[in-house]
C-alpha cells in the first residue's frame, strides 16, 4: 500500500478529485470525510484489504471526477453559451472522464425518422452532419424505442440490434447509448464508445445520464427562449398598442407596453410603467365604456369597449380596447392583457357622415317639391320626402310599403 502522501503517477491526491478543462476554473469534489473514516482502519489491513482499499480509492476518485464534470457542464449551461458549443464541450468532457475514444450527440430531426451527428470527438474528419435512419432493428432506433440506457458489451456479437455503419467502420466494440429527452419528441441520443471490450459501472451510466439531463434541460430552455424572443418581436412589431398589467401588485400597475402603445399615447414605457391605466382617461371618468371595463375586471372576464383616452399632450383619441385575463400554469390570475386600437379617424368619419346625413335630411324636409329615390336592384322605393304627402295627399309610408302605388302615380 502507498504511504498517505504518495500516489500513483498521473493520479490526483485521494482526498480531492477535480475536473478542469483547459482555460476554465477547476471544480473540486472533496473526499476528505470518506478518507478520514477509511484511514481509521488502514493499520489493521491485510494485503487483501490493501488491494480492496486501492480499488475503493480509485472508484471514489472516479465518481468524484464524474460529479465535478457534471457540475462544470451545468455551470457552462447556465452561462447561456451557444448550444453547439455546449454539445462540443459535453462530448469532449464525457470522453475524457470515461477515458473513451469516441463520444457523440445525434440529434433526432423533425421528421422523427432521421438522426444527424451534431457533435462528436474521436471520429474521422468531416463526419459531423452525417445522417442515419432510426429503424428499430438497428442500434439507434432500438435506443429511441427503449427510452433507457443501452449498454453494449460486445457489438460484434450483439443480437438485440444491428451495428450501424458509422460504428462498424470505427471498429467499435463496447459503448453506452441513451436518449436525450425532449418536449414533443426526444432531442436525440448521447453515445460513448470504445474499440476495447469494456465493462461499464452503474456510476458510468449515471454520469452519462446526468450529462444527458443537462443537455435536455438546456435544449428545452433554448427552445423556450427562442419562442419568447419570437413572441416579443411579434408584439413589438404589432401596430396595435399592447399593455400588460399585474393584478398581484397593488392598484394593478402597468408592467409592459410595446412601442405601438408609446407611439399611440405619447407616453414612454418609463413614464407609464408602475402606474394604473386610468392615467390615460385623465378627468374623463364618466364613460359607459369605462363602467363595462371596470365590471369585467372585477368579474375577471374578457371585454371589448370603446373609450375616450388622452395622449400625454392632452389630445383626445378614441381607443377600441380588448382586455383579457392571464393565468399562470396553476390556474391563478396573474395579469390582464389589453390590445388597443386608435379608431379616432373612424369615429370622426362616422360623425362626419352623420352630420352630412342630418344636413341633407334638413334640406329635403324644407323642400316643397317631391324628391324620391328608387332602387332598381331592390325594386323598391327607398326614400320620399315629406312634401310628397302634401302633393299627393297620402302618407309617406303608403308609398314606401306599396311600390306599385308610387309607379301608378308617376304613370310608369
C-alpha positions in Angstrom: 0.0 0.0 0.0 1.2 3.5 -0.8 2.1 5.9 2.0 -0.5 8.5 2.7 1.4 11.3 0.9 2.3 9.2 -2.2 0.1 8.4 -5.2 0.5 6.6 -8.5 1.8 8.6 -11.4 -0.8 10.9 -13.1 -3.2 10.3 -10.2 -4.5 13.1 -8.0 -4.4 13.0 -4.2 -7.0 10.8 -2.7 -8.7 13.5 -0.6 -9.7 15.6 -3.6 -10.8 14.9 -7.2 -11.3 17.7 -9.7 -12.3 18.3 -13.3 -10.5 21.2 -15.1 -11.0 21.7 -18.8 -8.5 23.9 -20.4 -8.9 27.7 -19.7 -11.7 27.1 -17.1 -11.7 27.3 -13.3 -11.4 23.8 -11.8 -14.3 22.3 -9.9 -13.2 20.2 -6.9 -15.1 17.4 -5.2 -13.7 16.7 -1.7 -13.4 13.1 -0.4 -11.8 14.1 2.9 -14.6 12.9 5.1 -14.6 9.5 3.5 -10.8 9.3 3.6 -10.8 10.2 7.3 -13.1 7.3 8.1 -11.3 4.8 6.0 -7.9 5.7 7.4 -9.0 4.6 10.9 -8.9 1.0 9.6 -5.8 1.3 7.5 -3.2 0.0 10.0 -5.0 -3.3 10.5 -5.5 -4.1 6.8 -4.0 -7.2 5.3 -2.6 -7.3 1.7 -6.0 -8.3 0.5 -7.5 -5.4 2.4 -4.9 -3.1 1.0 -5.9 -4.1 -2.5 -9.5 -3.5 -1.8 -8.6 -0.1 -0.3 -6.9 0.9 -3.5 -9.9 -0.2 -5.6 -12.2 1.8 -3.3 -9.9 4.8 -3.6 -10.0 4.5 -7.4 -13.8 4.1 -7.5 -14.3 7.1 -5.2 -11.9 9.3 -7.2 -13.6 8.3 -10.5 -17.0 9.0 -9.1 -15.9 12.4 -7.7 -14.4 13.3 -11.1 -17.7 12.5 -12.8 -19.6 14.6 -10.3 -17.3 17.5 -10.8 -17.6 17.2 -14.6 -21.4 17.3 -14.5 -21.3 20.3 -12.2 -19.0 22.0 -14.6 -21.3 21.4 -17.6 -24.2 22.6 -15.6 -22.4 25.8 -14.8 -21.5 26.2 -18.5 -25.1 25.7 -19.5 -26.2 28.5 -17.1 -23.8 30.9 -18.9 -26.2 30.8 -21.9 -23.5 29.7 -24.3 -24.5 28.5 -27.8 -25.9 25.0 -27.9 -23.4 23.7 -30.5 -20.6 24.9 -28.3 -22.1 23.2 -25.2 -22.6 20.0 -27.1 -19.0 20.0 -28.2 -17.8 20.6 -24.6 -20.1 17.8 -23.4 -18.8 15.1 -25.8 -15.2 16.2 -25.1 -15.8 16.0 -21.3 -17.5 12.6 -21.4 -14.7 11.1 -23.5 -12.1 12.5 -21.1 -13.8 11.5 -17.9 -14.8 8.0 -19.0 -11.5 7.6 -20.9 -13.4 6.6 -24.1 -12.1 7.1 -27.6 -15.4 8.2 -29.1 -18.4 10.3 -27.9 -21.2 11.7 -30.0 -24.5 13.5 -29.9 -27.0 12.5 -32.5 -30.0 14.9 -33.0 -33.4 13.5 -34.0 -34.6 15.6 -36.9 -38.2 16.9 -37.0 -39.3 14.1 -39.3 -38.7 11.7 -36.4 -37.0 9.1 -38.6 -33.5 10.6 -39.1 -30.6 11.2 -36.8 -27.8 13.6 -37.5 -24.4 13.6 -35.9 -24.3 17.1 -34.3 -21.2 16.9 -32.2 -18.5 14.3 -31.7 -15.0 13.6 -30.6 -12.6 10.9 -31.9 -14.4 10.4 -35.2 -13.0 10.5 -38.7 -12.9 14.0 -40.1 -16.0 15.5 -41.8 -18.4 13.1 -40.2 -20.3 15.8 -38.3 -23.6 16.3 -40.2 -23.8 12.6 -41.2 -27.4 11.3 -41.2 -28.7 7.9 -40.4 -32.0 6.1 -40.0 -33.8 5.1 -36.9 -35.1 1.6 -37.8 -36.0 -0.2 -34.6 -33.8 -3.2 -35.5 -30.7 -1.1 -35.5 -28.8 0.4 -32.5 -30.1 4.0 -32.7 -33.7 3.1 -33.4 -33.5 0.5 -30.6 -32.2 3.1 -28.2 -35.0 5.5 -29.1 -37.6 2.8 -28.5 -36.2 1.7 -25.2 -36.0 5.2 -23.6 -33.4 3.8 -21.2 -29.6 3.4 -21.3 -28.5 0.7 -23.8 -25.2 -0.8 -22.7 -23.1 -2.6 -25.4 -20.6 -5.1 -24.1 -19.6 -6.6 -27.5 -21.2 -5.0 -30.5 -19.9 -7.8 -32.9 -22.0 -10.5 -31.2 -24.9 -8.3 -30.3 -28.3 -9.9 -31.0 -30.7 -7.1 -29.9 -30.0 -4.9 -32.9 -27.7 -4.4 -35.9 -24.5 -2.4 -35.9 -24.7 0.9 -37.7 -22.1 1.5 -40.4 -20.7 4.5 -38.5 -19.7 2.3 -35.5 -18.6 -0.6 -37.7 -16.2 1.5 -39.7 -14.6 2.7 -36.5 -14.3 -0.9 -35.1 -16.4 -0.1 -32.0 -16.7 -3.0 -29.6 -18.3 -1.5 -26.4 -20.3 1.6 -25.5 -23.4 3.1 -24.0 -26.3 4.8 -25.8 -29.1 6.8 -24.0 -31.8 9.2 -25.0 -31.6 13.0 -24.6 -35.2 13.8 -23.8 -37.3 16.5 -25.4 -40.8 18.0 -25.2 -42.6 16.7 -28.3 -40.1 14.0 -29.2 -36.6 13.0 -27.9 -33.9 15.6 -28.8 -31.6 12.8 -29.7 -29.0 10.3 -28.4 -25.9 10.6 -26.4 -23.4 7.8 -27.0 -19.9 6.9 -25.8 -17.9 4.1 -27.5 -14.5 2.4 -27.4 -12.7 -0.1 -29.6 -11.9 -2.2 -26.5 -14.1 -4.7 -24.6 -15.2 -2.6 -21.7 -17.3 -3.2 -18.6 -19.3 -0.1 -17.6 -20.3 0.6 -14.0 -23.5 2.0 -12.7 -21.6 5.1 -11.9 -20.6 5.4 -15.5 -24.3 5.1 -16.6 -25.5 7.6 -14.0 -22.8 10.0 -15.1 -23.8 9.8 -18.8 -27.5 10.1 -17.8 -26.6 13.3 -15.8 -24.9 14.8 -18.8 -27.9 13.9 -21.0 -30.1 15.6 -18.4 -28.0 18.8 -18.6 -28.3 18.8 -22.3 -32.0 18.1 -22.3 -32.7 21.0 -19.9 -30.5 23.3 -22.0 -32.3 22.4 -25.2 -35.7 23.0 -23.5 -34.6 26.3 -22.2 -33.1 27.4 -25.6 -36.4 26.5 -27.3 -38.4 28.3 -24.7 -36.2 31.4 -25.1 -36.5 31.2 -28.9 -40.3 31.2 -28.7 -40.2 34.0 -26.2 -38.0 36.1 -28.4 -40.3 35.4 -31.4 -43.3 36.5 -29.3 -41.5 39.6 -28.2 -40.7 40.5 -31.8 -44.2 39.9 -32.9 -45.6 42.1 -30.0 -43.0 44.8 -30.7 -43.9 44.8 -34.4 -47.6 44.9 -33.9 -49.4 48.1 -35.0 -51.8 47.7 -32.0 -50.9 49.0 -28.6 -50.3 46.1 -26.2 -50.3 46.6 -22.5 -49.8 44.2 -19.6 -50.9 44.9 -16.0 -50.0 42.9 -12.9 -53.0 42.1 -10.7 -50.7 40.7 -8.0 -49.4 44.2 -7.2 -51.4 47.0 -5.5 -53.6 49.0 -7.9 -52.9 46.7 -10.9 -50.0 48.6 -12.3 -48.7 48.5 -15.9 -45.7 46.2 -16.3 -45.2 46.2 -20.0 -46.1 48.3 -23.1 -45.0 47.8 -26.7 -43.6 50.5 -29.0 -47.0 51.0 -30.7 -48.5 51.9 -27.3 -45.8 54.5 -26.8 -46.5 56.0 -30.3 -50.2 56.0 -29.8 -50.3 57.6 -26.3 -47.1 59.7 -26.4 -46.0 58.2 -23.1 -42.7 56.4 -23.0 -42.5 53.0 -21.3 -40.6 54.5 -18.3 -43.4 57.1 -17.8 -46.2 54.5 -17.8 -44.7 51.5 -16.1 -45.8 51.2 -12.4 -48.9 53.3 -13.0 -52.5 52.4 -13.5 -54.1 52.7 -16.9 -56.6 55.3 -15.7 -53.8 57.7 -16.4 -55.0 57.7 -20.0 -58.5 58.8 -19.0 -57.4 61.9 -17.1 -60.6 63.5 -15.7 -62.9 62.0 -18.2 -64.0 59.1 -16.0 -67.8 59.1 -16.6 -67.9 57.0 -19.7 -70.2 54.0 -20.4 -67.3 52.0 -21.8 -65.3 52.5 -18.5 -68.2 51.1 -16.5 -68.2 48.0 -18.7 -64.5 47.7 -18.3 -64.5 48.0 -14.5 -67.2 45.4 -14.2 -65.2 43.0 -16.5 -62.1 43.4 -14.4 -64.0 42.8 -11.2 -65.6 39.7 -12.7 -62.3 38.6 -14.3 -63.6 38.1 -17.8 -62.9 39.4 -21.3 -64.4 42.6 -22.6 -64.5 44.8 -25.7 -65.1 48.5 -25.2 -64.6 51.9 -26.9 -63.4 54.7 -24.6 -62.0 58.2 -24.8 -58.4 58.4 -23.9 -55.9 61.3 -23.8 -52.4 61.4 -25.0 -49.5 62.9 -23.0 -50.0 66.2 -24.8 -53.7 66.2 -23.7 -55.2 65.5 -27.2 -58.2 63.1 -27.4 -58.1 59.8 -29.2 -60.7 57.1 -29.3 -59.5 53.7 -28.1 -61.0 50.4 -29.1 -59.9 48.2 -26.2 -59.9 44.5 -25.8 -59.0 43.1 -22.4 -58.5 39.5 -21.3 -57.3 37.9 -18.1 -54.0 35.9 -18.0 -53.5 32.9 -15.8 -50.4 31.0 -14.7 -49.8 27.3 -15.1 -51.6 26.6 -11.9 -54.7 28.5 -13.0 -54.2 31.6 -10.8 -54.9 35.0 -12.2 -51.7 37.0 -12.6 -52.2 39.7 -15.3 -54.5 41.4 -17.6 -53.5 42.0 -21.2 -55.0 44.8 -23.2 -54.9 45.3 -27.0 -55.8 48.8 -28.1 -56.5 50.4 -31.5 -56.7 54.1 -32.2 -60.0 54.4 -34.1 -60.1 58.2 -33.9 -60.2 58.6 -37.7 -63.1 56.1 -37.9 -65.1 57.9 -35.3 -64.5 61.2 -37.0 -65.6 59.8 -40.3 -68.7 58.3 -38.7 -69.5 61.6 -37.1 -69.0 63.5 -40.3 -71.3 61.1 -42.1 -74.0 61.5 -39.5 -73.6 65.3 -39.7 -73.9 65.1 -43.5 -77.0 62.9 -43.4 -78.6 65.3 -40.9 -77.9 68.3 -43.1 -79.3 66.5 -46.2 -82.4 65.5 -44.3 -82.9 69.0 -43.1 -82.7 70.3 -46.7 -85.0 67.6 -48.1 -87.6 68.3 -45.4 -87.6 72.0 -46.2 -88.3 71.5 -50.0 -91.8 71.9 -51.3 -91.1 69.7 -54.4 -91.3 66.0 -54.3 -88.0 64.2 -54.0 -87.8 60.4 -54.2 -85.2 57.6 -54.6 -86.0 54.3 -56.2 -83.6 51.2 -56.2 -83.7 49.3 -59.4 -81.6 46.4 -57.9 -84.0 46.1 -55.0 -87.1 47.1 -57.0 -88.4 49.3 -54.2 -88.8 52.9 -53.2 -86.1 53.8 -50.8 -87.0 57.4 -49.9 -89.6 60.1 -50.4 -89.5 63.4 -48.8 -92.3 64.9 -46.6 -93.5 67.2 -49.4 -94.9 64.0 -51.2 -97.7 63.8 -48.6 -98.8 67.3 -49.3 -98.7 66.9 -53.1 -100.4 63.6 -53.3 -102.5 63.5 -50.1 -101.2 60.1 -49.0 -99.0 59.3 -46.0 -95.3 58.7 -46.9 -95.4 55.2 -45.5 -98.1 54.2 -48.1 -95.6 54.9 -50.9 -92.7 53.1 -49.1 -94.8 50.0 -48.5 -96.5 49.8 -51.9 -94.2 50.5 -54.8 -97.0 50.0 -57.3 -98.9 52.9 -55.8 -95.9 55.2 -56.5 -95.4 53.9 -60.0 -99.1 54.4 -60.7 -99.0 58.0 -59.6 -96.0 58.5 -61.8 -97.9 56.7 -64.6 -94.9 54.4 -65.3 
